[in-house]
Amino acid sequence: MHAENDRDSVSTALTARIGEAIDAAGGWLPFGAFMAMALYEPGLGYYASGRVVVGRMPEGGSDFVTAPELSPLFARALAAQVGEALAVSGSDEVFEFGAGSGALAAGLLDALGPQVRRYSIVELSAPLRERQREATRGHAGVVRWLDALPERMRGVVVGNEVLDAMPVDLLHFDGRAWCERGVVRGQDERAFAFVDLPTTLVPPHAETLPAGTTTETHAQAEAFVATLAERMEKGAAFFLDYGFPESEYYHPQRSGGTLMCHRAHRADTDPLADVGQKDITAHVDFTGIALAAQDAGFDVAGYASQASFLLDCGLGELMAAAPLRQRVDAAKLVHEHEMGELFKAIAFTKGLPDYAPRGFSSGDRRHRL
């Protein structure tokens, strides 16, 4: 009961803070700014308020599960790719973004052993840092936490379900022109409401999208990978997330966009309700991410379904040697109707012109980006 009351009080304080931001912005706040506050406002946002967030079952207070919590074989398979990239690049540091519960960090460190001299986690949330510290306590001398991207990087970057949690801009086509969707103070019992204003922003394939379309663009995620490319001196980066190439993302049949919320392992489509008490996410436009990375100096070294990537990294062999329960869990990582097809892996490299990562040896789809 106390935990529920605490969450309600945090949500009330966050709602007030966002209301103040709306007033300061003249009464209308771009959705991307609203989403950033809802998720990351210090001490109040969804990821910054100490919530459990990630876990296998809602009974523990979690809202969703990610691959590292679903199966330890995910980290072991990814470790084969990370270890190869460390060796090829002659480096011994791993950087992780969006480390969540710390399960992936712990699994990678257990599997890679002395190959990793330093494991740097970029994490702003103090509660999540504590959870990660507990998960990686067996590697205390190796792990460090950073508040921001280092100015210079050499090594291997990993990010599982991090790009989807970056704030997006919302666009709506009324049949005549594109508008940007923003947030205003609501009326009656609703704290917030949507209002559309004219904009010069236009999504890819705009000419094919029907009247009534609402969709997202991903300026923040694209800026993130561009900055990563600029600061990486030599190394590789691997991101796994759910999403599509541009031609599928901005398809006329996906006219409602991909914005989704998650709470207690259930999904809904109303980001303006229960602010701070649930995750807000959007699928990744992998074409936009790839182009931003390439324009900033990365080579796009691979793009594949998660199933293909993990199997090329040896997941099949790991499953064959695992107990039945682990095999059942790991199968969800690769089954097409689970995570295998919707989730993709994308790889970027810098200073490694001839490197072909093993995770894309049989299912590379760069031609579809």
C-alpha positions in Angstrom: 0.0 0.0 0.0 2.8 2.4 0.8 4.5 1.7 -2.5 1.3 2.5 -4.4 0.9 5.8 -2.4 4.5 6.7 -3.1 3.9 6.1 -6.8 0.8 8.2 -6.8 2.6 11.1 -5.0 5.5 10.9 -7.5 3.0 10.9 -10.4 1.2 14.0 -8.9 4.5 15.8 -8.5 5.6 14.9 -12.1 2.2 16.1 -13.5 2.7 19.4 -11.7 6.2 19.7 -13.1 5.1 19.0 -16.6 2.3 21.5 -16.2 4.8 24.2 -15.2 6.9 23.3 -18.3 3.8 23.7 -20.5 3.1 27.1 -19.0 6.7 28.2 -19.5 6.6 27.1 -23.1 3.5 29.3 -23.8 0.9 26.7 -23.2 2.0 24.0 -25.7 4.9 21.5 -25.3 6.2 19.3 -28.1 5.4 15.7 -27.5 9.2 14.8 -27.5 9.7 17.2 -24.6 6.7 15.8 -22.7 8.0 12.2 -23.3 11.5 13.2 -22.0 10.0 14.5 -18.8 7.6 11.6 -18.3 10.5 9.2 -18.6 13.6 11.0 -17.3 12.7 14.0 -15.1 15.1 13.7 -12.2 13.6 11.9 -9.2 10.1 11.8 -10.8 10.2 10.4 -14.3 9.4 6.7 -15.0 13.1 5.7 -15.2 14.3 8.1 -12.5 11.9 7.4 -9.7 13.2 4.1 -8.4 10.6 1.8 -9.9 11.5 -1.8 -10.5 10.6 -1.4 -14.2 12.1 -4.6 -15.7 11.2 -8.1 -14.5 9.7 -11.4 -15.6 6.4 -11.1 -13.8 4.1 -8.2 -12.8 3.8 -9.5 -9.2 7.3 -8.1 -8.6 6.1 -4.7 -9.6 7.7 -4.7 -13.1 6.1 -3.5 -16.3 8.0 -5.4 -19.0 10.7 -8.0 -19.6 13.7 -7.7 -21.8 15.8 -10.4 -23.4 18.6 -10.5 -20.7 16.0 -11.2 -18.0 14.1 -13.7 -20.1 17.2 -15.9 -20.7 20.8 -15.8 -19.6 21.7 -17.4 -23.0 21.0 -14.0 -24.6 24.0 -12.4 -22.9 26.2 -15.5 -23.6 25.4 -15.4 -27.3 25.9 -11.6 -27.5 29.2 -12.1 -25.7 30.5 -14.2 -28.6 29.9 -11.1 -30.9 31.3 -8.6 -28.4 34.4 -10.8 -27.7 35.1 -11.0 -31.4 34.8 -7.3 -31.9 37.1 -6.6 -28.9 39.7 -8.8 -30.4 39.4 -7.3 -33.9 39.6 -3.8 -32.6 42.4 -4.5 -30.2 40.4 -3.1 -27.3 39.4 -4.2 -23.8 36.5 -1.8 -22.9 32.8 -2.3 -23.3 30.3 0.6 -23.1 26.6 -0.2 -22.3 23.7 2.2 -22.7 20.3 1.4 -21.1 21.7 -1.2 -18.8 18.4 -1.6 -16.9 18.6 -4.3 -14.3 22.3 -5.0 -15.0 21.5 -8.5 -16.1 23.1 -8.0 -19.5 26.2 -6.5 -18.0 26.6 -9.3 -15.5 26.1 -11.9 -18.3 28.6 -10.3 -20.6 31.2 -9.9 -17.9 30.8 -13.5 -16.7 31.2 -14.8 -20.3 34.0 -12.5 -21.4 36.2 -12.7 -18.3 39.6 -11.1 -18.7 38.8 -9.8 -22.2 37.2 -6.9 -20.5 39.4 -4.6 -18.5 36.7 -2.0 -18.0 32.9 -2.0 -18.4 31.4 1.5 -18.6 27.7 1.9 -18.0 26.2 5.2 -19.1 23.3 5.6 -16.6 21.6 8.7 -15.3 19.2 7.0 -12.9 20.5 6.6 -9.4 18.1 3.7 -8.5 19.0 1.8 -11.7 22.7 2.3 -10.9 22.1 0.6 -7.5 20.4 -2.3 -9.2 23.2 -2.6 -11.7 25.8 -2.4 -9.0 24.1 -5.3 -7.1 23.9 -7.4 -10.3 27.6 -6.9 -11.2 29.0 -7.0 -7.6 31.2 -10.0 -8.7 33.0 -7.6 -11.1 33.2 -4.5 -8.9 36.8 -3.7 -9.9 35.8 -3.6 -13.6 32.5 -1.7 -13.8 32.2 2.0 -13.7 29.2 4.4 -14.2 29.2 7.5 -16.4 26.8 10.4 -16.5 27.3 11.0 -20.2 29.0 9.8 -23.4 32.8 10.0 -23.0 34.5 12.6 -25.3 36.6 9.8 -26.8 35.8 6.1 -27.0 37.7 3.0 -28.1 36.0 -0.3 -27.7 32.7 -2.0 -28.1 29.3 -0.4 -27.5 26.2 -2.5 -26.7 22.6 -1.3 -26.3 19.6 -3.5 -25.8 16.2 -1.8 -26.0 17.7 1.6 -25.6 16.9 3.4 -28.9 13.1 2.7 -28.4 13.1 4.6 -25.1 14.4 7.8 -26.6 11.9 10.6 -27.0 10.2 11.0 -30.4 8.4 13.7 -32.2 4.7 13.0 -33.1 3.4 14.1 -36.5 -0.2 14.1 -37.7 -1.5 14.5 -41.3 -5.0 16.0 -41.4 -5.4 15.4 -45.2 -4.1 18.9 -46.1 -0.9 19.4 -44.2 1.4 17.9 -41.6 1.1 19.1 -38.0 3.3 18.5 -35.0 1.4 17.0 -32.0 2.1 18.6 -28.7 0.7 18.5 -25.2 -1.4 21.2 -23.4 -3.1 21.3 -20.0 -6.3 19.3 -20.1 -9.8 20.0 -18.9 -12.1 18.2 -16.5 -10.3 15.2 -15.0 -7.7 14.9 -17.7 -4.4 16.5 -16.7 -3.2 16.8 -20.3 -4.5 16.8 -23.9 -3.1 16.7 -27.4 -3.1 19.8 -29.7 -1.7 19.8 -33.2 0.1 22.9 -34.6 1.5 23.6 -38.1 5.0 22.4 -38.7 7.7 22.1 -41.4 8.5 18.6 -40.2 7.5 15.8 -42.6 8.1 12.0 -42.1 9.7 9.8 -44.8 7.4 8.5 -47.5 4.9 11.3 -46.5 3.5 11.3 -50.0 2.2 7.8 -49.6 0.6 8.2 -46.2 -3.2 8.7 -45.9 -5.2 11.4 -44.2 -5.5 10.7 -40.5 -2.0 9.3 -40.2 -0.1 9.8 -36.9 3.5 8.7 -36.8 6.8 9.4 -35.2 10.2 10.8 -36.2 13.4 10.0 -34.2 15.6 13.1 -34.1 17.0 12.3 -30.7 17.9 8.7 -31.4 19.5 9.8 -34.7 21.5 12.5 -32.9 22.6 9.9 -30.3 24.1 7.5 -32.8 25.7 10.5 -34.7 27.4 11.7 -31.5 28.5 8.1 -30.8 30.0 7.9 -34.3 31.9 11.2 -33.9 33.4 10.2 -30.5 34.3 6.6 -31.4 37.9 6.5 -32.4 38.0 2.8 -33.2 35.6 0.0 -32.4 32.1 -1.4 -33.0 28.6 -0.8 -31.7 25.7 -3.3 -31.5 22.1 -2.3 -30.9 19.2 -4.7 -30.5 15.6 -3.4 -30.5 12.2 -3.7 -32.0 11.5 -1.8 -35.2 11.5 -1.7 -39.0 13.3 -0.3 -42.0 11.9 2.9 -43.3 9.7 1.4 -46.0 7.9 -0.7 -43.4 7.8 1.9 -40.7 6.2 4.5 -42.8 3.8 2.1 -44.7 0.3 3.3 -45.4 -1.1 0.5 -43.4 0.8 1.6 -40.3 -1.2 4.9 -40.2 -1.6 4.8 -36.4 2.2 4.9 -35.7 4.0 2.8 -33.2 3.8 4.7 -29.9 3.0 2.3 -27.0 2.9 2.3 -23.2 3.7 -0.6 -20.9 2.5 -1.1 -17.3 2.3 -4.4 -15.3 3.1 -6.4 -18.5 0.1 -4.9 -20.3 0.2 -2.4 -23.2 -1.9 0.7 -23.9 -1.8 3.6 -26.3 -2.4 6.6 -24.0 0.8 8.3 -23.0 -1.0 11.2 -21.4 -2.6 9.0 -18.6 -0.8 7.8 -15.5 2.2 9.9 -16.3 5.4 8.6 -14.7 3.8 5.3 -13.8 4.4 3.5 -17.2 6.9 3.2 -19.9 6.4 5.2 -23.2 8.1 3.7 -26.2 8.2 3.8 -30.0 9.6 1.3 -32.5 12.9 2.1 -34.1 13.2 3.4 -37.7 16.4 1.5 -38.5 16.9 3.2 -41.8 17.0 6.6 -40.2 19.4 5.3 -37.5 21.7 3.8 -40.1 21.8 6.9 -42.2 22.5 9.2 -39.2 25.3 6.8 -38.1 26.8 6.6 -41.6 26.7 10.4 -42.2 28.6 10.9 -38.9 31.4 8.5 -39.8 30.3 5.0 -38.9 30.3 2.1 -41.3 27.0 0.1 -41.2 28.4 -3.4 -40.7 25.3 -5.5 -40.5 21.5 -5.5 -40.0 19.5 -8.7 -39.3 16.6 -10.1 -37.4 17.4 -10.9 -33.8 16.8 -14.6 -34.5 19.4 -14.6 -37.3 21.9 -12.6 -35.3 21.7 -14.7 -32.1 21.8 -18.0 -34.1 24.9 -16.8 -35.9 26.4 -16.0 -32.5 26.0 -19.6 -31.4 22.6 -19.5 -29.6 21.6 -22.8 -31.1 24.6 -24.6 -29.6 24.1 -22.9 -26.2 20.4 -24.0 -26.2 21.4 -27.6 -27.1 23.6 -27.8 -24.0 21.1 -26.0 -21.7 18.5 -27.5 -19.4 14.9 -27.8 -20.8 13.6 -24.7 -18.9 16.4 -22.5 -20.3 15.8 -23.9 -23.8 12.1 -23.0 -23.6 12.9 -19.4 -22.4 15.6 -19.0 -25.0 13.3 -20.1 -27.8 11.3 -16.9 -27.3 14.3 -14.9 -28.4 14.2 -16.5 -31.8 10.7 -17.6 -32.5 9.1 -15.4 -35.2 5.9 -14.8 -33.3 7.8 -13.8 -30.2 11.0 -11.7 -30.4 12.8 -13.3 -33.3 11.5 -11.2 -36.2 10.2 -8.0 -34.7 13.5 -7.4 -32.9 16.5 -6.5 -35.1 20.2 -6.2 -34.6 22.3 -3.5 -36.2 26.0 -3.0 -36.1 28.3 0.0 -36.7 32.0 0.0 -36.9 34.7 2.7 -37.2 38.4 2.2 -38.1 37.7 -1.5 -39.0 37.1 -1.3 -42.7 37.3 -5.1 -43.4 35.5 -6.4 -40.4 32.4 -8.5 -41.0 30.8 -9.3 -37.6 29.8 -12.9 -37.2 26.2 -12.1 -36.1 25.4 -11.2 -39.7 27.1 -14.0 -41.6 23.9 -15.7 -42.8 21.1 -13.2 -42.5 22.4 -9.7 -43.3 19.6 -7.4 -44.5 21.4 -4.2 -45.1 20.0 -4.1 -48.6 16.5 -3.6 -47.1 17.5 -0.5 -45.0 
